[in-house]
Amino acid sequence: MVEDPYKVLGVARDASDEDLRRAYRRLAKQNHPDLNAGKKSAETFKKISRAYGLLGDEDKRRAFDSGEIDANGESRGFRSHAAHGGFSGRAGARGFQGAEAGFGDIFSDLFGGRAGAGAGTGRARDYAMRGQDVRYTLEVDFVEAVQGAKKRVTLPEGGVLDLGVPAGVADGQTLRLKGKGSAGLRGGAPGDALIEIKVRPHSLFKRQDNDILSELPITIDEAILGAKIKVPTVGGYVQVTIPKGTSSGRLLRLKGKGVVNKATAKTGDQLVSVRIVMPSDIDDQLAYFMTEWRLKNGYNPRR
């Protein structure tokens, strides 16, 4: 015996159309065969679909409530509506047409995709479903992140993805590859591949927004007398002038040697922090010279 459709959907007899739709949507998602394995789930889903197919159509619901048709949609012998073009034999073709539209809309809501050919017939397995997004992590070198690179990602299942790492990509940023995720079902669009970028630390460089920070060790004589020194950048070495009397901590700015900002099309700078490194061995000559110099020119930078 077919159960009372109101009980199947768990709604009262005076439930509104929206109450019916909400109840069906919730139960369909809980019991859909493609989302829940098992014979029991499939049978439950059929009952839910049959109940909503009956109550989701205004004419069929009215006929059921008045006793003209049973829970199967079969006529109980009342023919008065047939003479007026209402129901004929079974519960009337128009009722099924109304339910078709309702099923199509709900499947679209439930599964986020276009209802496939036949979804409107109430056959639960005929809708199109978009494929799932897949997530991967890709490690890149610091210089690759700044300048951009072509990389190949080997997937756990053995496939490969070729992608271009854009110049200026940041650590933790996610790249989206459209249509490179799991295949869709029944003609649905494939999902996307989401690649999270992990930038390896560099021994010489650090990133601060769109600027690159580095440190430059110099000798005491270079600090006092000045010098021209080759400084490493992500694009290779450049020559930098160290002014006479340079102190530790002084910042030298290398314009345009930082990270490109895609949004503004501007490139940051490289900020070079000078660090004076004393010789490991202070010989007698240097010690004597500094002693004489201090007696004549001593100063207190902490004053």
Secondary structure, 3 states (H helix, E strand, C coil): CCCCHHHHHCCCCCCCHHHHHHHHHHHHHHHCCCCCCCHHHHHHHHHHHHHHHHHCCHHHHHHHHCCCECCCCCECCCCCCHHHCCCECCECHHHHHHHHHHHHHHHHHHHCCCCCCCHHHCCCCCCCECCCCEEEEEEECHHHHHHCEEEEEECCCCCEEEEEECCCCCCCCEEEECCCCCCCECCCCCCCEEEEEEECCCCCCEEECCEEEEEEEECHHHHHHCEEEEEEECCEEEEEEECCCCCCCCEEEECCCCCEECCCCEECCEEEEEEECCCCCCCHHHHHHHHHHHHHHCCCCCC
